[in-house]
Amino acid sequence: MAWITTLSLLIAAIIHALPAVGVLGANWLHKLYGIEFTEPNTLLLMQHRALLFGVVALVFLYAIVQPDYRVFALVLGLITTVGFVVLALPFEAHNGLIVRVAKIDVVVIVFLVAGLLNELFFLEH
């Protein structure tokens, strides 16, 4: 049932790669989050965040082809997604695009948990 882990990592990679376009600038970040990033320091921090999402997506893809890294990648993904969802609570304090990101992260969490459980309990190593 290695396909469960592969599917989980692939979905997480795609979802984490999408915000990586934010490295391209304020217009892309505005499309993603519905926020104007006109202050240069905030823009820099958000672009760096986008870059880190791309790196995490690459870790997921690497773990697909390197099974020894799957548990690490799945735990990393859970830390980032659960962390964002917790930080985004309460959802009503944020705009619709931020809430959408948090809801997507909840779906990603389900896949990551499935992949991690599969790795830990159902696959022979």
N, C-alpha and C positions, 0 to 999 in steps of 0.2 A: 504494500500500500504506500510505496514511496511517492506515488502520484499526488497524494493528499498534501504532503509537505511541499512538493514542487509547485502545485497549484497555489498553495498559501503564500509561498515566497514570490511567485510570479505576480499574483494580485497585489501583494504589498509593494513589490518593486514598481509596478505601474502607478499605483496610487502615490507613492513617494516621489516618483520621477516627475509627475505632472507639475508640482509647484516649483521644480527646479528652473522652469523658464523665468522665474522671478529674478534670476541673476541678470537678465537682459534689461532690467530697469523698472522705473516707477510705473510706466504704463502697464506692464505685465502684472506687477504686484497689485495695481488697482483692479485689474480684471479678476484676479484671484480672490481678493479680500474685500473689495469695495471701499478701500481706504486710500486717500491721497497721501502719498509719501513725498512731501515737498522739502522736509527738513533733511539735510544731507546725512546726518548721523543716523537717523532712523532708517533712511533709505539704505545706507551701508549695512546696518544690522539685519534688515530684512533680506537684502541680497545675500548676505552671508548665510542666513537661515536657509534660503533657497539652495545655495551651494551644498550645505550640509544634507539637505533632503536628497540631493542628487547622489551624494556619497553613500548615504544609507541605501538608496535604491541599488547602487552598484554592489554593495555588500550582499543584498538579497540575491542578486543575479549570480554573484560569485558562489554563494552557498548552494545554489541549484546544482552547479557542476562540481562543487567540492563538498561532499557530504559531511566532512569533519567540521565544517563551519556552520552547519544548519542550526544547531541549538543556539549558538552564539547569535546568529542573525535573527532568529525568531525572538529571543529575549531582548535584543537591541530594539527590534520593532515594537515589542510590547512596551518597553520603557518609553519610547518616543510617543506612541499613540495614546497609551493610557495617561501619560503625563500631560499631553495636550488636552485630552477630554477633561481631566480633573481641573486643570488650570482654567478651562473655558466655562466651568460651572460658576454661577448659574447661567444657562444658555440665554435666558431672556435679557441678560446684560449686554449682549453682543449683537452685531448686525446679522442679517440673514445669511450672508456668505460665510461668515465665521461659524455660525451654527451649522451650516451645511458641511463645512470641513470637519467639525466635531462629529457630526452624524456619520459621515463617511469613515472617520477613524473608528467609530464603534463597530462598523461592519468589518473593517480591517482587523480589529482586535479579535473578532470571532474567528476569522481565518487564521490569524497567527496562533491563537490558542489551539485550534484544531491541528495545525501543523506541529506545534510543540508537543501536544499530547501524543500525536502520531509518532513523533521521533522518540519520545521518552518511553512509551509503553507498548507500541505496536510493531515497531521495526526491530529486527534483530541486528545487532552491531557486532 
